[in-house]
Amino acid sequence: MATRNPKKRQDTASAAARWDEFREEGEPIGREELKRLNLANMPEDIHLSIMDDYFPDTTIWRVGNNLVCEIQEHLYTKFWEHKFSAYAFAEAMERAVRRLSHEGHPFAESSRDDDDVHIFVRWQLKLPRRTQAEIVAEAIKSAFDLVWSRADSIRENSDSVLVLGKYSGPGLVRLKRIASKLEELGYYTYIIKEAPDRSGESIIQKVLRYALSSKFVVIENTEASGHLYEIPHVAKAAECVTVVLQEEGSGATWMFEDAYGKHKHWNKLTYTRGRLERAVEDAVAWADKFVKEFADYQVTKLPWLKK
């Protein structure tokens, strides 16, 4: 018959008593104290609050076999010194979380609360339950730094997408679906029909203004419309990175088919009905990859860009 281990029972009781302290006190702890905890044994009704210098405010709790780390950034507008406004940067942080989550980082549940001069941005980092506390602390700091730097890049590089196509009927519905999916993935989007006009500016000038300030352009080409006049200006003359989406068995014209083979910065993707959102994801993946590879190429070939 197996004998019970008194020391193991004592250790278990001691660990339970340790967690009871957090349950009763609820006071924040520092990063070094966090590193000494065995988070794998944390009860699900415990919420750890972490506050320390040069470390993001974080609340940690356990759900099943996962640790949920909710990271919070407090932007106080009265003492905000970044070159972008606090409100614009907070929005960029939300978008950064969505973008990074889509790229495979274990982020979720981004949100923002505006309370007069105080702005709070929150998101969750999910880690396996048995992750060592020291690694959890490092992951939290890395997650914060990654979101901050991506938000800065989003604002600095105008991370937006121009969406062109037919601006009425089913065509406009498709454009709005494309824009909605892009927003979900963390991009700013522009549909020319909904963008404000400027007195003295032609339609093509307006399209080029938005196209040249965007990271790439998405054109929905299932039905013929005015975008056929815009394509040569945007994709050929301005050399904007362009993805053409087209429903299988349909298409506005054949006149640009040879351009897809001649120009590397163009790409055509076809999709079946009901799979438009998936096609948008593929378009984003291709455009992001192309922009990065082209930038890397420039750095290696152009002497004024070499580091």
Protein Blocks (a to p, Z undefined) as FASTA:
>chain_A
ZZddfklmmmmmmmmmmmmmmmmnopacdfklmmmpcfklpcfkbccddddehiacdddd
dehjaccddddddddfklccbfbdfklmmmmmmmmmmmmmmnopacehiacddehjaccd
dddddddfklcfklmmmmmmmmmmmmmmmmmmmmmnopacddeddfehjllmmmmmmmmm
mmmnopacddfklpccdehiafklmmmmmmmmpfbdcddfkbgcfklmmmmmmmmmnopa
cdddddehiafbfklmmmmmmpmkbccddddehilmmmmmmmmmmmmmmmmmmmmmmmmm
mmklpZZ
